Amino acid sequence: MTAILTSHPVVDLALAPLLEPVTFAGLPLASRFVMAPMTRFHSPGGVPAPEVAAYYRRRAEHGVGLLVTEGVWVGHPTAGHEDTVPRMTAGAAEASWRRVVDEVHAVGGRIAAQLWHLGSLREPVDGLAAWTPSGVREPGRPASRAMTVADIDELLESYAEAARVAARAGFDAVEIHAAHGYLLDEFLWPFTNRRTDAFGGSPARRAAFPAAVVRAVRAQFPADRPLIVRFSQFKERRFDARIAETPAELDAILTAFAEAGASALHASQRRFWQPAFPGSGLNLAGWAKRLTGLPTITVGSVGLTRDFLRPGGPESVSGLVQRVAAGEFDLVALGRILLGNPAWVTHAAAGRLDDIVDYRKSHEDTYH
Ligand SMILES: Cc1cc2nc3c(=O)[nH]c(=O)nc-3n(C[C@H](O)[C@H](O)[C@H](O)COP(=O)(O)O)c2cc1C
């Protein structure tokens, strides 16, 4: 595998340690950069349109080592409601994902499928109530169904089926979306999980269903391909929410994932330089790695403006690279900056700041 450095020498930038090939949970990658999962609505009927393959290929071509797809709904009617969000098991979806994977592989990239269920955030467009741990929803929202143990078993089968399809389509890894206030995270969060059975209570018990999903997916996805779990403290609609108040609580949750077969953790936070708990500078990915020993991915406001690339404080490239060099975490995910800058990694590597545009909200309306 050719290092990106070979063709794009670094000019006065300290980015080099992120640009070398690396093996992550057994998967060889061309760089330490990851494309963060981002929902883009280009999959009518749940089937990725042809431009989806070109979109992912372009990022892989330009130095992103591992792509994580946008959230892909598992094949259960309660997983999601929007027509243009991709699914794993709908009609021609498998063949279409196979094309996406082939395009990414053709340029030396690697790609993970993110498996997703919306939980309480599914709209009841067809009269079907959302499935949630305890029926708790935000005030003013329609009632939701507290999942029975039979419902839990049914969903485990949907995740298992999605994992089988992802394996057949050739994905290099799967990522289980257990972050941001969607179903699996609603189990982790005490506010939405009020269960008194084996799936609620202590942090370890709240992790029991997400961990069962990990086990079900692991059993269907080839053992030599990584299974990543994405988790967060914050919810999309509650930035101050937390699944773990202390490192010990986080340990109980992440250990349940590790014991169920997770090979890596993707710790979602909004700003990578912020400490996850008082008393230590470690960020959430840093804590995840320290507690479990598993390789981790960090994310959160990396590279949003060109200022990031000018050596500086903890929120700059210097701070990021220092943390990687110290072994705090292993990979670095880029989200919004890649929307308007598919070639951000190669431009940044070459010090071509003039070729980079700072992130703007309007980039979310473009697709190239
Ligand atoms: C348009 C958009 C769609 C997103 N969709 C998903 C998703 O499907 N799954 C997920 O786990 N995170 C999703 N996220 C969160 C990103 O993966 C990432 O964590 C977040 O944007 C922070 O990284 P950034 O600061 O580099 O953008 C999305 C973010 C954006 C901006």
Ligand as a Chemical Component Dictionary entry (heavy atoms), coordinates in Angstrom:
data_LIG
# 
_chem_comp.id                   LIG 
_chem_comp.type                 NON-POLYMER 
_chem_comp.pdbx_formal_charge   0 
_chem_comp.three_letter_code    LIG 
# 
loop_
_chem_comp_atom.comp_id 
_chem_comp_atom.atom_id 
_chem_comp_atom.alt_atom_id 
_chem_comp_atom.type_symbol 
_chem_comp_atom.charge 
_chem_comp_atom.model_Cartn_x 
_chem_comp_atom.model_Cartn_y 
_chem_comp_atom.model_Cartn_z 
_chem_comp_atom.pdbx_ordinal 
LIG C1  C1  C 0 -25.238 15.767 7.619  1  
LIG C2  C2  C 0 -24.812 14.883 8.755  2  
LIG C3  C3  C 0 -25.331 13.598 8.850  3  
LIG C4  C4  C 0 -24.928 12.743 9.901  4  
LIG N1  N1  N 0 -25.388 11.450 9.927  5  
LIG C5  C5  C 0 -24.895 10.572 10.850 6  
LIG C6  C6  C 0 -25.222 9.183  10.790 7  
LIG O1  O1  O 0 -25.949 8.705  9.905  8  
LIG N2  N2  N 0 -24.698 8.378  11.737 9  
LIG C7  C7  C 0 -23.884 8.847  12.745 10 
LIG O2  O2  O 0 -23.440 8.077  13.600 11 
LIG N3  N3  N 0 -23.541 10.155 12.800 12 
LIG C8  C8  C 0 -24.008 11.022 11.880 13 
LIG N4  N4  N 0 -23.587 12.338 11.887 14 
LIG C9  C9  C 0 -22.554 12.772 12.867 15 
LIG C10 C10 C 0 -21.147 12.684 12.223 16 
LIG O3  O3  O 0 -20.775 11.348 11.990 17 
LIG C11 C11 C 0 -20.050 13.326 13.094 18 
LIG O4  O4  O 0 -19.956 12.630 14.305 19 
LIG C12 C12 C 0 -20.327 14.794 13.366 20 
LIG O5  O5  O 0 -20.610 15.491 12.170 21 
LIG C13 C13 C 0 -19.127 15.446 14.063 22 
LIG O6  O6  O 0 -17.978 15.390 13.250 23 
LIG P1  P1  P 0 -17.488 16.730 12.448 24 
LIG O7  O7  O 0 -17.354 17.787 13.479 25 
LIG O8  O8  O 0 -16.180 16.316 11.833 26 
LIG O9  O9  O 0 -18.530 17.042 11.436 27 
LIG C14 C14 C 0 -24.002 13.202 10.875 28 
LIG C15 C15 C 0 -23.521 14.518 10.773 29 
LIG C16 C16 C 0 -23.900 15.342 9.736  30 
LIG C17 C17 C 0 -23.307 16.726 9.652  31 
# 
loop_
_chem_comp_bond.comp_id 
_chem_comp_bond.atom_id_1 
_chem_comp_bond.atom_id_2 
_chem_comp_bond.value_order 
_chem_comp_bond.pdbx_ordinal 
LIG C1  C2  SING 1  
LIG C2  C3  SING 2  
LIG C2  C16 DOUB 3  
LIG C3  C4  DOUB 4  
LIG C4  N1  SING 5  
LIG C4  C14 SING 6  
LIG N1  C5  DOUB 7  
LIG C5  C6  SING 8  
LIG C5  C8  SING 9  
LIG C6  O1  DOUB 10 
LIG C6  N2  SING 11 
LIG N2  C7  SING 12 
LIG C7  O2  DOUB 13 
LIG C7  N3  SING 14 
LIG N3  C8  DOUB 15 
LIG C8  N4  SING 16 
LIG N4  C9  SING 17 
LIG N4  C14 SING 18 
LIG C9  C10 SING 19 
LIG C10 O3  SING 20 
LIG C10 C11 SING 21 
LIG C11 O4  SING 22 
LIG C11 C12 SING 23 
LIG C12 O5  SING 24 
LIG C12 C13 SING 25 
LIG C13 O6  SING 26 
LIG O6  P1  SING 27 
LIG P1  O7  DOUB 28 
LIG P1  O8  SING 29 
LIG P1  O9  SING 30 
LIG C14 C15 DOUB 31 
LIG C15 C16 SING 32 
LIG C16 C17 SING 33 
# 
